[in-house]
Amino acid sequence: MFAIAALGFLVLATLSITASFLLTCHAWEHRRFTRGGFAIDRQARFVGRVGVIVPCKDIDLKLKENLRCLFDQTYDNYEIYFVVERVQDPAWHIIRKLIDSENHVTAHLIVAGQSFEQGQKIHNLLCGYRSLAPDIQTIVFADCDVAPDRDWISRLTAPLQLVNVHAVSSYRWFSPQTNSFANFLLSSINFSAMGLICSRRAPVIWGGSWAISRTVFRGAEIPLRWEGLLSDDLYATARINQLRLNTYFQPRCIVRSPIDYSFSNMWEFLRRQCFMGRRYLPQRWIAGLAYTSLSMAAFWGGLLGGTSLAIAGRPQEGFAGIAVAAMLWALNVIRARLQHQAAKLYMQNEYKNQQLARWFDFCCYPLSLTTLWWALLSVAFTRCISWRGIVYHLDRSGTVLRVERDNVPRNVEGPMLNSSSSNPSPSIVPEPEIPQLKLHIEEVQDNEPDVLITPSKRRAA
């Protein structure tokens, strides 16, 4: 019996160490690609007028400072579309004051009204999209909890000039504002995910910082297919992959996102991210759950089982189990080291202020692994999730079935558009007619009546 158990553990350990080694190789490639990306400084020239859509709800940490960064961009041909759910939203007053004071940039404040058939964020994004001025050629999406650099728009849109790039995305760097366990834990998990999400060959679009041309966005039918869904970015990723379009990860546009979570809020946020992956990118969720399950079995089995065997008088077998756990930890340290070398380029001066967070990455691998595994597992059979006080019930395909709100009066008024004095506009601008795309990109599944985007050979950007 012991021999069978030992053989089973050997198989688990081999699989886990192999997977961890491959992830470490991926981290090395990510660092190499990041260094190469910073060696090339592209500036946007031919993307036309840019419309930045920013959905807002409640007052996030440093909201005013984050939004002010959007008014201070070096790109000189853009306008901003802030979208809130209702006038009573606390963010409305802050945005209104910013628009009045920062009148050198055309900015609009849209009241979208409540959504009862899809995610509120998607509802806000669609209202912002339908409000775009006719001369907008490129759409940039941003979250209100990030603080982009002054050249963010220029560098995010620059790769769209390349022939084989259809969308550009970056990612967030969590910056803990207080030295708390919850902040460090979330920052560590997010940092580990960055190396996988921000892949050179198969990046995942992150909704807080991405750009796409208006013709590609409409030709891919993303606005139409967003209706009734909850996740904007993961569905956009799935749709772009389905059409075999190319997404470019822009390492120069990683944005800082200040965080200060309690443990319960951190756990709610982490579960929501896992839930979105479970519903809209199930293959990646399965891969994440499989990897963390293997690592949990090998690490804790090796550490606890090996210690027990050593105490029970089997030191050779016990030390072998402990060695497996130590090897997994060592690979994680190497991986974290490679990722932090890339982060020095992302954050530059800000990186120096994250000394404790770096040590947490190196020293608390068991805690990060266990928390991520439990978060992935906890959403396996869940079909509802809470997001900013709204509970969404979904079916298997990710379509919203029911929306429940906490003590908020029903309000379907909207959308309404308030504009800055630099470009007054009393109502939503009707969407202009845009020619259907003929990019020659084929569908992976040929089950749709009309394909607006049809085929070309996919090549990594």
CORLIN-V620280 format. One record per residue. N is the residue number from 1. SS is DSSP state (a for helix, b for strand, c for the rest). PHI is phi in whole degrees, -180 to 180 (999 if undefined). Layout:
# CORLIN-V620280
N/SS/PHI ; N/SS/PHI
This chain:
# CORLIN-V620280
1/c/999 ; 2/a/-64 ; 3/a/-65 ; 4/a/-65 ; 5/a/-63 ; 6/a/-65 ; 7/a/-66 ; 8/a/-62 ; 9/a/-67 ; 10/a/-62 ; 11/a/-64 ; 12/a/-59 ; 13/a/-64 ; 14/a/-63 ; 15/a/-63 ; 16/a/-66 ; 17/a/-66 ; 18/a/-62 ; 19/a/-63 ; 20/a/-66 ; 21/a/-65 ; 22/a/-64 ; 23/a/-65 ; 24/a/-66 ; 25/a/-63 ; 26/a/-64 ; 27/a/-64 ; 28/a/-64 ; 29/a/-64 ; 30/a/-63 ; 31/a/-64 ; 32/a/-62 ; 33/a/-65 ; 34/a/-63 ; 35/a/-61 ; 36/a/-65 ; 37/a/-65 ; 38/a/-77 ; 39/a/-79 ; 40/c/-111 ; 41/c/-110 ; 42/c/-87 ; 43/c/-119 ; 44/c/-67 ; 45/c/-130 ; 46/c/-122 ; 47/c/-98 ; 48/c/72 ; 49/b/-74 ; 50/b/-109 ; 51/b/-110 ; 52/b/-99 ; 53/b/-103 ; 54/b/-127 ; 55/b/-75 ; 56/c/-132 ; 57/c/-155 ; 58/c/62 ; 59/c/-106 ; 60/c/-76 ; 61/c/-60 ; 62/c/58 ; 63/a/-58 ; 64/a/-62 ; 65/a/-65 ; 66/a/-63 ; 67/a/-69 ; 68/a/-63 ; 69/a/-60 ; 70/a/-71 ; 71/c/-86 ; 72/c/-114 ; 73/c/-86 ; 74/c/-75 ; 75/c/-66 ; 76/c/-105 ; 77/c/-133 ; 78/b/-149 ; 79/b/-142 ; 80/b/-115 ; 81/b/-123 ; 82/b/-84 ; 83/b/-131 ; 84/b/-120 ; 85/c/-74 ; 86/c/-154 ; 87/c/-64 ; 88/c/-74 ; 89/c/-63 ; 90/a/-57 ; 91/a/-68 ; 92/a/-59 ; 93/a/-67 ; 94/a/-65 ; 95/a/-65 ; 96/a/-60 ; 97/a/-67 ; 98/a/-64 ; 99/a/-61 ; 100/a/-69 ; 101/a/-85 ; 102/c/-99 ; 103/c/-83 ; 104/c/-80 ; 105/c/-120 ; 106/c/-67 ; 107/b/-140 ; 108/b/-126 ; 109/b/-120 ; 110/b/-107 ; 111/b/-100 ; 112/c/-85 ; 113/c/83 ; 114/c/-80 ; 115/c/-111 ; 116/c/-123 ; 117/c/-127 ; 118/c/-157 ; 119/c/-62 ; 120/a/-62 ; 121/a/-65 ; 122/a/-63 ; 123/a/-60 ; 124/a/-64 ; 125/a/-63 ; 126/a/-66 ; 127/a/-64 ; 128/a/-64 ; 129/a/-63 ; 130/a/-73 ; 131/c/-96 ; 132/c/-61 ; 133/c/-65 ; 134/c/-60 ; 135/c/-89 ; 136/b/-72 ; 137/b/-108 ; 138/b/-129 ; 139/b/-109 ; 140/b/-118 ; 141/b/-110 ; 142/b/-142 ; 143/b/-91 ; 144/c/-85 ; 145/c/-104 ; 146/c/-119 ; 147/b/-122 ; 148/c/-74 ; 149/c/-72 ; 150/c/-67 ; 151/c/-99 ; 152/a/-60 ; 153/a/-62 ; 154/a/-60 ; 155/a/-80 ; 156/a/-71 ; 157/a/-89 ; 158/a/-58 ; 159/a/-64 ; 160/a/-65 ; 161/a/-73 ; 162/c/-70 ; 163/c/-62 ; 164/c/-105 ; 165/c/-115 ; 166/c/-113 ; 167/b/-149 ; 168/b/-130 ; 169/b/-140 ; 170/c/-127 ; 171/c/-154 ; 172/b/-108 ; 173/b/-119 ; 174/b/-72 ; 175/b/-115 ; 176/b/-60 ; 177/c/-88 ; 178/c/-132 ; 179/c/-84 ; 180/c/-114 ; 181/a/-60 ; 182/a/-62 ; 183/a/-65 ; 184/a/-66 ; 185/a/-65 ; 186/a/-66 ; 187/a/-62 ; 188/a/-66 ; 189/a/-66 ; 190/a/-62 ; 191/a/-66 ; 192/a/-66 ; 193/a/-69 ; 194/a/-58 ; 195/a/-63 ; 196/a/-91 ; 197/a/-68 ; 198/c/-91 ; 199/c/-82 ; 200/c/-71 ; 201/c/-94 ; 202/c/-140 ; 203/c/-72 ; 204/c/-98 ; 205/c/-67 ; 206/c/-108 ; 207/c/-65 ; 208/c/-83 ; 209/b/-167 ; 210/b/-151 ; 211/b/-137 ; 212/b/-157 ; 213/b/-71 ; 214/a/-64 ; 215/a/-68 ; 216/a/-67 ; 217/a/-60 ; 218/a/-77 ; 219/a/-64 ; 220/c/-79 ; 221/c/61 ; 222/a/-64 ; 223/a/-59 ; 224/a/-66 ; 225/a/-81 ; 226/a/-66 ; 227/c/-60 ; 228/c/89 ; 229/b/-106 ; 230/c/-112 ; 231/c/-100 ; 232/c/-81 ; 233/a/-75 ; 234/a/-69 ; 235/a/-69 ; 236/a/-60 ; 237/a/-60 ; 238/a/-62 ; 239/a/-67 ; 240/a/-66 ; 241/a/-66 ; 242/a/-61 ; 243/c/-87 ; 244/c/59 ; 245/c/-88 ; 246/c/-108 ; 247/b/-108 ; 248/b/-105 ; 249/b/-86 ; 250/c/-104 ; 251/a/-67 ; 252/a/-76 ; 253/a/-114 ; 254/c/-59 ; 255/b/-110 ; 256/b/-82 ; 257/b/-128 ; 258/b/-69 ; 259/b/-133 ; 260/c/-155 ; 261/c/-100 ; 262/c/-79 ; 263/a/-65 ; 264/a/-66 ; 265/a/-68 ; 266/a/-63 ; 267/a/-66 ; 268/a/-63 ; 269/a/-63 ; 270/a/-65 ; 271/a/-63 ; 272/a/-65 ; 273/a/-64 ; 274/a/-67 ; 275/a/-63 ; 276/a/-61 ; 277/a/-63 ; 278/a/-61 ; 279/a/-87 ; 280/a/-113 ; 281/c/-132 ; 282/a/-62 ; 283/a/-65 ; 284/a/-70 ; 285/a/-64 ; 286/a/-63 ; 287/a/-63 ; 288/a/-65 ; 289/a/-67 ; 290/a/-64 ; 291/a/-65 ; 292/a/-67 ; 293/a/-67 ; 294/a/-61 ; 295/a/-65 ; 296/a/-61 ; 297/a/-64 ; 298/a/-72 ; 299/a/-71 ; 300/a/-71 ; 301/a/-64 ; 302/a/-68 ; 303/a/-70 ; 304/a/-75 ; 305/a/-66 ; 306/a/-65 ; 307/a/-63 ; 308/a/-64 ; 309/a/-66 ; 310/a/-63 ; 311/a/-68 ; 312/c/-81 ; 313/c/98 ; 314/c/-118 ; 315/a/-63 ; 316/a/-65 ; 317/a/-66 ; 318/a/-64 ; 319/a/-68 ; 320/a/-64 ; 321/a/-64 ; 322/a/-65 ; 323/a/-64 ; 324/a/-63 ; 325/a/-62 ; 326/a/-65 ; 327/a/-67 ; 328/a/-63 ; 329/a/-65 ; 330/a/-63 ; 331/a/-64 ; 332/a/-65 ; 333/a/-64 ; 334/a/-63 ; 335/a/-62 ; 336/a/-64 ; 337/a/-62 ; 338/a/-63 ; 339/a/-67 ; 340/a/-70 ; 341/a/-65 ; 342/a/-69 ; 343/a/-66 ; 344/a/-60 ; 345/a/-78 ; 346/a/-60 ; 347/a/-102 ; 348/a/52 ; 349/a/-64 ; 350/a/-63 ; 351/a/-62 ; 352/a/-65 ; 353/a/-88 ; 354/c/-111 ; 355/a/-62 ; 356/a/-67 ; 357/a/-63 ; 358/a/-65 ; 359/a/-65 ; 360/a/-62 ; 361/a/-59 ; 362/a/-74 ; 363/a/-98 ; 364/c/-117 ; 365/a/-55 ; 366/a/-60 ; 367/a/-69 ; 368/a/-64 ; 369/a/-62 ; 370/a/-65 ; 371/a/-65 ; 372/a/-65 ; 373/a/-61 ; 374/a/-67 ; 375/a/-65 ; 376/a/-64 ; 377/a/-70 ; 378/a/-67 ; 379/c/-103 ; 380/c/-60 ; 381/c/-121 ; 382/c/-90 ; 383/c/-123 ; 384/b/-139 ; 385/b/-148 ; 386/b/-100 ; 387/b/-142 ; 388/c/52 ; 389/c/80 ; 390/b/-116 ; 391/b/-101 ; 392/b/-111 ; 393/b/-107 ; 394/b/-119 ; 395/c/-94 ; 396/c/-63 ; 397/c/-82 ; 398/c/94 ; 399/b/-80 ; 400/b/-73 ; 401/b/-95 ; 402/b/-152 ; 403/b/-122 ; 404/b/-120 ; 405/b/-115 ; 406/c/-90 ; 407/c/52 ; 408/c/-115 ; 409/c/-59 ; 410/c/-64 ; 411/c/-142 ; 412/c/-106 ; 413/c/-66 ; 414/c/124 ; 415/c/-83 ; 416/b/-128 ; 417/b/-120 ; 418/b/-108 ; 419/b/-118 ; 420/c/-74 ; 421/a/-67 ; 422/a/-75 ; 423/a/-156 ; 424/c/-63 ; 425/c/-152 ; 426/c/-80 ; 427/c/-149 ; 428/c/-65 ; 429/c/-78 ; 430/c/-65 ; 431/c/-68 ; 432/c/-73 ; 433/c/-76 ; 434/c/-119 ; 435/c/-59 ; 436/c/-66 ; 437/c/-72 ; 438/c/-132 ; 439/c/-92 ; 440/c/58 ; 441/c/-121 ; 442/c/-90 ; 443/c/-74 ; 444/c/-71 ; 445/c/-114 ; 446/c/-89 ; 447/c/-133 ; 448/c/-119 ; 449/c/-66 ; 450/c/-129 ; 451/c/-106 ; 452/c/-77 ; 453/c/-117 ; 454/c/-131 ; 455/c/-59 ; 456/c/-148 ; 457/c/-70 ; 458/c/-79 ; 459/c/-139 ; 460/c/-66 ; 461/c/-75
